[in-house]
Amino acid sequence: MLIFDQLKKNDPQLRLLALMIFAGLALLLAGLWWVQVVRSRDYQAHLETQTFRSVRVPAVRGKILDRHGEVLAENRPHYNLSLYLEELSPAFRREYRQLRPVNIQTNALPFWKTWFGVSNVKTQFVKLSRAESEVLEWQARYRAVSNVSRQLSAILQEPLTLDTNRFKRHYESRRALPYPVLTDLTPAQIARFEEHYPGIIAVDLEVQSTRTYPHGTTAAHVLGYVRSDNDSVEGEDAFYSYRLPDYRGVVGIEGALDAELRGRAGAKSVVVNSLGYRQNEEVWAAAEPGRNVVLTIDRRLQQATERALRNAGFQVQGAALVMDVQSGDILAMVSSPATDPNYFVAGFPPAEYARWTNEVVRMQRNRATQEHYHPGSIFKTIVGLACLEQGLNPLEKMVVQPNPARRDRGIIYVGRDHQAFVDTVTPGEYDFIRAIAKSSNAYFITNGLRFGVEKIVELGQRLHLGERIGIPTRQETPGLFPTLRKVNTHWRPGDTANLCIGQGAIDVTPLQMAVLTAALANGGKVLWPRLVSRIESANPASFAAAREFEAGRVRNHLGVSARNLQILKDAMLADTEDPEGTAYAAFRPFQRGSQTRLMRVCGKTGTAQKKDQHGKLTDHITWFISFAPYESPRYAVVVMVESGGSGGGTCAPVAREIYSAIQQLEALADKPLALQR
């Protein structure tokens, strides 16, 4: 009332001020009415056409390290030049207007319009059908993106090609995400772009994480490989609109420990308008990086073992392992041939992919754990130990009879049907040590039948032959081994004879033979092999506790006397140091060369035959199991080569090179490899 009272006074200035205030209020009310009433439908439609898109953001994958912390698998920055399509919308419209056909009409004009310079030409857009309009729109988009590509090509000083189909798929299904026009830029390309970047608002340099294996084929089967896979994993939201590039481990450490390595994906929401373009985004949950996996593998010894196996022959197919006999740590695990795991990320060369898929080469199989073979004569170590436990006198001599078909070789006849088993040794007298050193079939068949097969089977069961070890690679077979029930029913003397020479109803993996060899070396402890040492945070500053895997876990005991183990140990030493030993030729340089007495090796050679898919015996499987040093064993080395000549001629030289590498690596640090961390 005070205001109106004042207005009644004859004050022109006050009345002008009041008029201005009322005019402002009227303008505000008019604007409010326009927004709330007139434009309400437009704003509602705009809100309805805005939608949210959830995007899965992958975590950085953890590294795989060797026992010394050297990287075996890591992530490399992968630089892409990407287009933000929403920023190209004006260019799309501009190109569309230029491409759209028009009608040109010429009209007669009055003289005065002509006199004023008015044109008599009139243009009008041709009316298009929906299908015609869509075709034109795609041409406009392609021209706009091609123009940007040409600018980038000039900057990078190299040609760029635009894949029409790939661009169309991205536009239709992933429009809110950047479109990578050039991937995996080199440092030179990055430098040119950053130096000459003209300010193209639609282009940006983006970084993605790419899995890489810096040592190529080193430990390829152990590491395994990854494949592109953007699906959700257990515990994640499965309903994402978009998924950024990610990897999933398939086999090997990458596959078995994929959950630890891949971490936990993050998520963000993207607001998309009615045209499918991004307007803004908000991160819901940050990605949690994967954890690092530290292996027991020694990268230096792994590479030395791979070189030694390759030296066994051109494109050798085989396996080799080095194991710490006290802790069970696998220091090297090799399967040959192997392919570069980088190919699964970057793509296979045609010739290499043909080898990878070749069923004869079987490159996909980890021969150290995933293939099983007859052990042949290396199993005579268990047969001999079982017979010693049953009372065999190691000094007692047995005569090997000559083979009538070849007088310089032995033979033995088994069972009522006199089944013949030929021997590779010369006829004559053999005690335990000479029988191991020369690998007599007749000696171990005779004593296996004499003392019974049950003790042999018991020892095999304590070694858990025919069972999986559970190594974390998703690449393991249990093999084959008879049970006591089986040998007590429907079992013939010929079956026992075959088992005594590592043939017949027995199949093993090289890893199982490494466990067997370690048990002979460490006093009878059957260890769980350890391939993973620990799993730890990828952040050095993290206080999260590492997950440790215990070393030296005992799975079982052989349950044999130390005396009998020593007798077998001396016999295996004779195989490498006695001139009659089957591995003597390979290890003679150790005894007479410049490195004499550094390491004395106990070994046993073996040769077996494998069967093809039709059950027919084919190529030879050659073996050499060993441990060293003789005085205080630390290492078990097992070598297996398919289609080899003999265990002594093919596998023992490989083992000799491996022991030589072990000696050199020990000398560098002046301590055993197991203590080098």
Buried (B, 14 or more C-beta within 10 A) or exposed (E): EEEEEEEEEEEEEEEEEBEEEEEEEEEEEEEEEEEEEEEEEEEEEEEEEEEEBBBBBBBBBBBBBBBEEBBBBBBBEBBBBBBBBBBBBEBBEBBBEEEBEEEEEEEEEEEEEEEEEEEEEEEEEEEEEEEEEEEBBBEBBBBBBBBBBEBBBEBBEEEBEBEEEEBEEBBEEBBBBBBBBBEEBEEEBBEBBEEEEEEBEBBBBEEBBBBBBEBEBBBBBBBBBBEEBBEBBEEEEEEBBBBBEBBBBBBBBBBBBBBBBBBBBBBBBBBBBEEBBBEEBEEEEEBBBBBBBBBBBBBBBBBBBBBBBBEBBEEBBBBBBBBBBBBBBBBBBBBBBBBBBBBBBEEBEEEBEEBBEEEEBBBBBBBBBBBBBBBBBBBBBBBBBBBBBBEBEBEEEBEBEBBEEEEEBBBBEBEEEEBEBEBBBBBBEBBBBBBBBBBBBBBBBBBBBEBBBEBBBBBBBBBBBBEEBEBBBBBBBBBBBBEEEEBEEEBEBBBBBBBBBBBBBBBBBBBBBBBBBBBBBBBBBBBBBBBBBBBBBBEEEEEEEBEEBEBBEEBBEBEBEEEBBEBBBBBBBBBBBBEEBBBBBBBBBBBEEEBEEBBBBBBBBBBBBBEEEEEEEEEBBBBBBBBBBBEEBBBBBBBBBBBBBBBBBBBBBBBBBBBBBBBEBBEEEEEBBBEBE
